[in-house]
Structures are given as C-alpha cells and as structure tokens.
Amino acid sequence: MPDYPALAATIRALTQGETDTVALMATLACEVHHSDDRFDWTGFYRVTEPGLLKIGPYQGGHGCLVIPFDRGVCGAAARTGEVQLVPDVDAFPGHIACASSTRSELVLPVFDASGTVIGVFDLDSDRPDVFTPEDARELAAILKETFSGV
C-alpha cells in the first residue's frame, strides 16, 4: 500500500500552479504507478467528445486507444461519475480486455473545477482483488486536489 500522505505531498509539490490537464495527468500517472507494485497499468482516459474516452498519459504496457462510455469499467466510471472497484474483471459485464494480464481494476472519475467529468484514472493489477476502499478514497482525494484548478 502506498504511503498516501507522502504521495499526495509529492504530487502537490510537482504540480503546484500547473493547470494543463495533460501535464497533470502525466505527472500523476508516473508518481502513482511507481508508488506500489500492485499497479501493473496506471493511466488516464480523457473525454474527447460526448460519450467517448481516448487514451491519455499512462505507465505500463499498451492500453486501449478508444473506449465508449457504454463499454467496460472505464466507460462505467465516466458514464456514472462513480468509482468502479472491480476485484475480478472477468466478472464485470462488458469488461474490455485491453491487456490479457489484468485481473482487478480500480477506475476513478476525474472532475474539473466545475464538476464536469474530464476523464477517468484507471489502475489495473495483474493480481485479483488487490484494490481497497482506502485506495479509492485516497486516490479520489489526490485527484480532487490535483484537478480542482482546471
């Protein structure tokens, strides 16, 4: 489990005053990915048009390039604006296998200052059932702080 207070402090220091969403996403994906060996793929999918996500900055192997809101775990997070904590991706209806090694997934919606979903933050693990409600809470708080100025 990452040291979330230290991770938040590092991200805060690195992103202070930055408002470019891609720069923020790249920095956050890198720092979070390297904070815990449970994280096999860590990255963002950006809302590029209504109902559509496209891959953004990430760490790990290749990801899907395009995900519609009505497909998969990322689409569900974007569509509902709610965190998706999936202990077993094979049991998630409509799961998109961007990487065959993914066993569990945590996807958090990313909101701008006005409360609009601008993307999702996707964490995949090659191990089943590794993400916790604490991971979801802590990462949601980091996302909120990081993207509150955009």
N, C-alpha and C positions, 0 to 999 in steps of 0.2 A: 504494500500500500504506500503510495507517495506520502511524503511529508507535505500535506496540503497547505499549511500556513507558509512554509518556506517556498513552495511552488508558486503560490499566489504572490508573494513578495517579489520573487524573481521576475515573474511576468509583469507585475506592476512597474518595476524598475525599467525593464526593457521596452515597455510600450508607452510609458508616460508621455502624454502630449500627442501621440500618434492617432490620426483619425482615418487613415487609409485602411479599408477593410481587408485588402489582400495582405498588406504588411502585418496587420494584427493577426490574421489567420495563420500566416506562415510562422510567425514567432510562437504563437500559442501551440500549434501542431507540433513544432520541434520540441519545445520545452516539456509538454505533457508526454509526448511519445517516449522521450528518454528518461522520464521520471519513474517508470515502473516496467518491469519485464513482462507483465501481463499484457501490455499493449502491443499487439502484433501489427496493427494498422491504425493510424491516428490521423484524421484529417477532416476537411470541410467539404461540403457540397453547398454551392451557392444558388440562391434563387436567381435565375437569369431571365425568366419570363413567367407569367402566371402558370402555376401548376407544374413547373419544371425545375429540376436541380441539375447543375453541372459541376463536375469535379473542381475543387479548389486546391489550395495548398495542403499537402499531406506528407506523411512519413510512412515508409513501408513499401510493399510491392504495389503493382498497378492496381488501380481501382476502376470501377465502372465510370464511364465518361458522362453518361446522362441517366438520370433517374426521375421518372414522372412521380408526382405526388401520390398517385394511386397505386404505387408499387413498392414493396419492400419495407424494411424497417426505417430507412431514411425518409422515404415518402410519407410514412405514417407520422413521423415526428414533424415534418414540415406541414402536413395537412392539418394535424390536430393541434400543433403548438405545444405538445406534451412530450415529456421524456419517455423514451422507449427503452426499457431494461429487459433484455432478452437472454435468459440463461441458456437456451438451446435454440439456435437459429433454425434447425430442421423442423421445429415445432411451430414456427411463426408462419402463418398463412401468407403466401405470396413472397416469402423471402427471396431476395435476389442474391445469388452466389457470385459476388464479384471475385472472391477468392475462395477456392475449394477448402482451404485450411481453416476458415472461420468457423468457430464453434459457438461463441457467445458474442453479444454485441450490446453496446450502450450508445444511444443516439440522443443528443440534446438539441432542442431548437435554439437558434441564435436570433436574438431580437435586437433591433436598432433602438435608438433613444425614444422613438415614437411608439414602440411596441410591435412593430411590423416584423414578421419572420423574414430574415435576410439569408438564412441558410440553416444548415444543421452541422453539428460537430459529431463525428462518427468515430467510435472506438471499437475495434474488433480484437478478439483474442482467439488464439488457436487452442485455447482450453475451454471446456464447458463451465458455465456458471461461475465466472470469476468476478463479475461486476456486482457492486453492492449499492444499496440506497445511499450510503455515505459517499461513494464515488459520485453518484448522480448529484447529490446536494452540493458537494464541494466544487465540482466542475461547473455546475449551474451558477454558483456564486462567482467563480472566476470569469465565466463568460459574461455575466451581467455587468461586472465591473469593467471588463475589457472593452465591451462594445457599447457601453452607455453613452459614449461621446460621439457615436456615428449615426 
